[in-house]
Amino acid sequence: MAQYKINVDEEVLHGLFHQDEGLARLLTSVVNQVLEVQVTEQLKAAPYERSEDRQGYRNGTLPRQLTTRVGTLTLRVPRLRNGAFSTDLFFRYQRSEQALVLALMEMVVNGVSTRKVTQMTEELCGTEFSKSTVSNLCKQLDPLVSAWNGRSLRGQRDPFLLVDAWVVKVRERGRVRSKSVMLGIGVNEEGYREILGLMVGDSESEASWTAFFTWLKSRDLRGLDLVVSDDHRGLVNAVRRSFQGCSWQRCQTHLMRNLLDATPKALQAELKERVRAVLDAPDLKTARLLRDQVLEDFEKKAGKAMRVLENGFDDVTAVLALPKPYRKRLRTTNGVERLNQEIRRRERVIRIFPNEESVVRLISAVLMEMDEKWSTGHRYLSMETYSRWRAEQEKGEKQEKTFQLLP
């Protein structure tokens, strides 16, 4: 990540605490300085500097207004004599902001907003918006969102897939309807998380999830070994139908929640500790022994909870088949739900989306930024141990098949 040395004028700094537009003036000063440094990097020469490495010459600046939450910034975008000045400053850091503002504008234009949303739109953008303005912004953002969400997965192997869904409200044909947003996050062979895509469906039915998984496979998703999700019946059936031969790991957090809901309050703390020991067992054999002890001790006192544990045991311990370094992060969907919180924070502002397109636009813009951070940040998992373990598993399966074929 590039680092820039920024100078703050004393007058601008004073205005930060004494003027309503002080923060906008400070941000304008900072961004203008960043633009000046970037044009220097592109030309490989400072203003009036004589250098054999110089790649071109400046040709003044072009004023450009940039709408932000703190106000409208008037920037001095550099111009060059022999080419265009290129910067990703505006597009990279404003996609989610643009999507949020656009969704609010659509509500105003379509006449479905409240007075509070109207005031919020004016506060965020500092101006009113016409239908043509909304249309132009859609044309700029929608192709980027569609291309990213429908991109080819390049036939890469994603051994692990975490999926989740949440419900949003959408205005459709004059009525407010509930829609499900289905999301898939993969962990590739290099150990990096990648947001594979999202799809809006009518419900979390088996048909909707099957359509989602079919869509992922049509984009060349391969090598799946484990799917992690909650225990929604439609989702589980779709996983088993779409990814035959793949293991399914039930989210342990969801199982614990269901188990405690079925437990008398006086026993919840004790039972939670005992079941946690079962889930943290070093291997499947030990987990079964601990489970049997729990079933024996609590069968009479919390019979309903014991049925939850017994019925869900095999699915909730599927992760124990993997090497130990991978169990902690693949036993729950907590990583997906933290991402959902970021989306919910923006979705609560909208409350009711004007159409499905605005759902995909806003959420995809947020996910694109998160995906960039994941792909350039630290690895989520080190996959060397898994690769060796998987190779041994495949070798053992081949030997077993060969042995079965022998007369």
C-alpha positions in Angstrom: 0.0 0.0 0.0 1.4 3.4 -1.0 2.2 5.9 1.8 2.0 9.6 1.2 3.4 12.6 3.2 0.6 15.0 3.7 0.9 18.7 4.8 -2.0 20.4 6.5 -2.3 24.1 6.3 -2.8 25.9 9.6 -5.9 27.7 8.3 -7.5 24.4 7.2 -6.7 22.8 10.5 -8.2 25.7 12.4 -11.4 25.5 10.2 -11.8 21.8 11.2 -12.9 22.8 14.6 -14.6 26.2 13.9 -16.4 25.8 10.5 -19.2 23.5 9.5 -17.4 22.6 6.2 -14.1 22.2 8.0 -13.9 18.4 7.5 -14.7 18.7 3.8 -11.9 21.3 3.4 -9.5 19.1 5.1 -10.4 16.1 3.0 -10.2 18.2 -0.2 -6.6 19.3 0.8 -5.6 15.7 1.5 -7.0 14.3 -1.7 -5.5 17.1 -3.9 -2.1 16.3 -2.4 -2.5 12.6 -3.1 -3.4 13.4 -6.7 -0.3 15.6 -7.1 1.9 12.8 -5.7 0.3 10.3 -8.0 0.9 12.4 -11.1 4.5 12.8 -10.1 4.8 9.0 -9.8 3.2 8.6 -13.2 5.5 11.1 -14.9 8.5 10.1 -12.8 9.3 13.8 -12.3 8.3 16.6 -10.0 7.1 20.0 -11.4 9.9 21.8 -13.3 12.3 18.9 -12.6 14.7 17.9 -15.3 15.0 14.2 -15.5 16.0 11.6 -18.2 13.3 9.3 -16.8 10.5 11.9 -17.3 7.4 10.2 -19.0 5.5 13.4 -20.0 4.5 16.9 -19.0 1.8 18.5 -16.9 -0.9 20.5 -18.5 -2.7 22.2 -15.6 -5.6 20.8 -13.7 -9.3 20.1 -14.3 -11.8 20.9 -11.5 -13.9 17.9 -10.5 -16.6 17.7 -7.9 -16.7 14.5 -5.8 -19.8 13.9 -3.5 -19.0 12.4 -0.1 -20.7 12.0 3.3 -18.8 15.1 4.5 -19.9 17.3 1.6 -18.9 18.0 -2.0 -15.2 18.2 -2.6 -13.8 20.3 -5.4 -10.7 18.5 -6.6 -7.9 19.6 -8.9 -7.4 16.6 -11.2 -4.1 16.8 -13.1 -4.0 17.0 -16.9 -1.2 15.7 -19.1 0.0 16.9 -22.5 0.7 13.5 -24.0 -1.9 11.3 -22.3 -4.5 10.9 -19.6 -3.8 10.9 -15.9 -4.9 7.6 -14.4 -5.9 7.0 -10.8 -8.2 4.5 -9.1 -8.8 6.8 -6.2 -12.3 7.7 -7.1 -13.6 4.2 -8.2 -11.8 2.0 -5.8 -12.9 3.8 -2.6 -16.3 5.1 -3.6 -18.1 2.0 -5.0 -20.0 1.2 -1.8 -20.6 4.9 -1.1 -22.0 5.4 -4.6 -24.2 2.3 -4.3 -25.7 3.5 -0.9 -26.4 6.9 -2.3 -27.9 5.5 -5.4 -30.3 3.2 -3.5 -31.5 6.2 -1.5 -31.9 8.3 -4.6 -34.0 5.5 -6.2 -36.3 5.6 -3.2 -36.8 9.3 -3.6 -37.4 9.2 -7.3 -39.9 6.3 -7.1 -41.9 8.0 -4.4 -41.5 5.3 -1.8 -39.3 7.1 0.6 -40.1 8.6 4.0 -39.3 12.2 5.0 -36.4 10.9 7.0 -34.8 9.1 4.0 -35.3 12.3 1.9 -33.5 14.4 4.5 -30.7 11.8 4.7 -30.3 11.8 0.9 -29.9 15.6 0.9 -27.5 15.4 3.8 -25.3 12.8 2.1 -25.3 14.3 -1.3 -26.1 18.0 -0.8 -28.4 18.2 -3.8 -31.6 16.9 -5.3 -31.5 14.1 -8.0 -33.5 13.7 -11.2 -34.3 10.5 -12.9 -31.7 11.1 -15.6 -29.0 11.5 -12.8 -30.0 8.2 -11.3 -30.0 6.5 -14.7 -26.5 7.8 -15.5 -25.2 6.6 -12.2 -26.7 3.1 -12.8 -25.0 2.9 -16.1 -21.7 3.6 -14.5 -22.0 1.1 -11.6 -24.1 -1.7 -12.9 -21.7 -3.1 -15.5 -18.9 -3.2 -12.9 -21.2 -5.1 -10.5 -22.5 -7.5 -13.1 -19.0 -8.3 -14.4 -17.6 -9.0 -10.9 -20.6 -11.0 -9.7 -20.7 -13.1 -12.9 -16.9 -13.5 -13.4 -15.4 -16.8 -14.3 -13.9 -18.7 -11.4 -11.2 -19.9 -13.9 -11.6 -23.6 -13.0 -9.7 -23.0 -9.7 -10.1 -25.5 -6.9 -11.9 -24.2 -3.9 -11.8 -27.0 -1.3 -13.9 -25.1 1.2 -17.2 -23.3 0.7 -19.1 -21.3 3.3 -22.7 -20.3 2.5 -25.3 -18.2 4.2 -28.4 -16.2 3.4 -30.4 -13.4 4.9 -33.7 -11.7 4.2 -34.2 -8.2 2.8 -37.4 -6.3 1.9 -37.9 -5.3 -1.7 -40.7 -3.3 -3.3 -42.1 -5.4 -6.2 -45.2 -4.7 -8.2 -46.5 -2.2 -5.7 -46.0 -4.5 -2.7 -43.3 -5.0 -0.2 -42.0 -8.6 -0.4 -39.3 -10.6 1.5 -36.4 -11.8 -0.6 -33.4 -14.0 0.3 -29.9 -13.0 -0.6 -27.7 -16.1 -0.9 -23.9 -15.7 -0.5 -21.0 -18.0 -1.1 -17.4 -17.6 0.2 -14.7 -19.9 -1.0 -11.3 -20.7 0.4 -9.0 -21.5 -2.6 -5.9 -23.8 -2.8 -3.6 -20.9 -1.8 -5.6 -20.4 1.4 -7.2 -17.0 0.5 -10.9 -16.3 1.0 -12.8 -15.2 -2.1 -16.4 -14.0 -2.4 -17.7 -16.2 -5.2 -21.0 -14.4 -5.7 -24.5 -13.6 -4.5 -27.9 -14.2 -5.8 -31.4 -12.9 -4.9 -34.1 -15.6 -4.6 -37.7 -15.7 -3.6 -36.9 -17.8 -0.5 -34.3 -20.1 1.1 -36.0 -23.1 -0.6 -34.2 -26.1 -2.0 -34.9 -24.8 -5.5 -33.4 -21.4 -4.8 -30.2 -22.9 -3.3 -29.9 -25.5 -6.1 -30.1 -22.6 -8.7 -27.4 -20.8 -6.7 -25.1 -23.8 -6.7 -25.8 -24.6 -10.3 -24.8 -21.0 -11.1 -21.5 -21.3 -9.2 -20.7 -24.6 -11.1 -21.5 -23.0 -14.4 -18.8 -20.4 -13.6 -16.3 -23.3 -13.3 -16.2 -23.9 -9.5 -14.2 -27.1 -8.9 -12.5 -29.2 -6.3 -15.0 -28.7 -3.5 -14.4 -30.9 -0.4 -16.4 -29.3 2.4 -19.5 -27.1 2.6 -20.2 -25.2 5.8 -23.7 -23.8 6.6 -26.5 -23.7 9.0 -29.1 -26.5 9.2 -31.8 -25.0 6.9 -33.4 -28.0 5.2 -33.6 -26.5 1.7 -30.0 -25.6 1.9 -28.8 -29.0 3.1 -30.8 -30.9 0.5 -29.4 -28.6 -2.2 -25.8 -29.2 -1.0 -26.3 -33.0 -1.1 -27.9 -32.8 -4.5 -25.5 -30.4 -6.1 -22.2 -31.5 -4.6 -22.4 -35.3 -4.3 -19.3 -36.8 -2.6 -18.7 -33.6 -0.7 -18.9 -33.4 3.1 -21.3 -31.0 4.8 -20.3 -29.4 8.1 -23.2 -28.0 10.2 -22.4 -24.7 11.9 -21.5 -25.5 15.5 -22.7 -22.1 16.7 -26.2 -22.7 15.3 -26.3 -26.2 16.8 -25.3 -24.9 20.2 -28.0 -22.3 19.9 -30.7 -24.8 19.0 -29.5 -27.2 21.8 -29.7 -24.5 24.5 -33.1 -23.4 23.3 -34.3 -26.9 24.1 -32.6 -27.0 27.5 -34.1 -26.0 30.8 -32.5 -22.7 31.9 -31.0 -24.1 35.1 -29.0 -26.6 33.0 -27.9 -24.4 30.2 -24.5 -23.4 31.6 -23.4 -26.9 32.6 -24.7 -28.5 29.4 -23.0 -25.9 27.2 -19.6 -26.6 28.8 -20.1 -30.4 28.3 -21.1 -30.1 24.7 -18.3 -27.7 24.0 -15.9 -30.4 25.2 -17.5 -32.8 22.7 -17.0 -30.4 19.8 -13.4 -29.6 20.8 -12.5 -33.3 20.9 -9.1 -34.2 19.2 -10.7 -36.9 17.1 -14.0 -38.5 16.2 -13.6 -41.5 18.5 -13.1 -39.2 21.6 -16.0 -37.1 20.5 -18.3 -40.1 20.4 -17.3 -41.2 23.9 -17.9 -37.7 25.3 -21.2 -37.5 23.5 -22.4 -40.8 25.0 -21.5 -39.6 28.4 -23.5 -36.4 27.9 -26.5 -38.3 26.6 -26.4 -40.6 29.6 -26.1 -37.8 32.2 -28.8 -35.5 30.7 -31.3 -37.8 29.0 -33.8 -37.6 31.9 -33.2 -33.9 32.7 -33.1 -32.5 29.1 -34.4 -35.2 26.8 -35.4 -32.7 24.0 -31.9 -31.2 24.0 -30.3 -34.7 23.8 -32.3 -35.5 20.7 -30.9 -32.3 19.1 -27.4 -33.4 20.0 -27.8 -37.0 18.9 -29.5 -36.1 15.6 -26.9 -33.4 14.7 -23.8 -35.1 16.0 -22.5 -36.6 12.7 -23.0 -33.4 10.7 -21.6 -31.1 13.3 -18.4 -33.1 13.7 -17.6 -33.6 10.0 -14.8 -31.1 10.4 -12.9 -33.6 12.7 -12.0 -35.6 9.6 -9.7 -32.7 8.5 -6.3 -32.0 9.9 -6.4 -30.0 13.1 -5.2 -26.6 11.8 -8.4 -26.3 9.7 -11.0 -27.2 12.2 -11.4 -24.0 14.1 -12.2 -21.8 11.1 -14.3 -24.3 9.3 -16.6 -25.5 12.1 -18.9 -22.4 12.0 -20.2 -19.8 9.6 -19.1 -17.0 12.0 -16.7 -15.6 9.3 -19.7 -15.2 6.9 -21.9 -13.7 9.6 -19.3 -11.0 10.4 -19.4 -10.0 6.7 -23.2 -10.0 7.0 -23.0 -7.5 9.8 -21.2 -5.1 7.5 -23.9 -5.5 4.9 -26.7 -5.2 7.5 -25.2 -1.9 8.7 -25.9 -0.4 5.3 -29.1 -2.3 4.6 -30.7 -0.9 7.7 -30.3 2.6 6.2 -32.3 1.5 3.2 -35.0 -0.5 5.0 -36.9 -1.3 1.9 -35.1 -1.6 -1.5 -36.9 -0.2 -4.5 -36.1 -3.2 -6.6 -33.9 -6.3 -6.9 -31.3 -4.5 -8.9 -30.6 -2.1 -6.1 -30.1 -5.1 -3.7 -27.5 -6.6 -5.9 -25.9 -3.2 -6.6 -25.5 -2.1 -3.0 -24.4 -5.5 -1.6 -22.1 -6.3 -4.5 -20.3 -3.0 -4.1 -19.6 -3.7 -0.4 -18.5 -7.3 -1.2 -16.2 -6.1 -4.0 -14.3 -3.9 -1.6 -14.1 -6.8 1.0 -12.9 -9.2 -1.7 -10.1 -6.8 -2.6 -9.0 -6.7 1.0 -9.0 -10.5 1.4 -7.1 -11.1 -1.9 -4.3 -8.7 -0.9 -4.2 -9.3 2.8 -3.1 -12.2 5.0 -3.9 -15.8 4.0 -6.9 -17.2 5.8 -5.5 -20.7 6.0 -2.1 -22.3 5.2 -3.0 -25.1 2.8 0.3 -27.1 2.7 -0.8 -29.5 5.4 -4.2 -30.0 3.7 -2.6 -30.7 0.3 -0.4 -33.4 1.8 -3.4 -34.9 3.7 -5.6 -34.8 0.6 -2.9 -36.5 -1.5 -2.6 -39.3 1.1 -6.4 -39.7 1.1 -6.6 -40.0 -2.6 -3.7 -42.5 -2.6 -5.5 -44.6 0.0 -8.7 -44.5 -2.0 -6.9 -45.7 -5.2 -5.3 -48.6 -3.3 -8.6 -49.6 -1.8 -10.3 -49.7 -5.2 -7.4 -51.7 -6.6 -7.6 -54.2 -3.8 -11.4 -54.6 -4.4 -10.8 -55.3 -8.1 -8.3 -58.1 -7.3 -9.7 -61.6 -7.7 
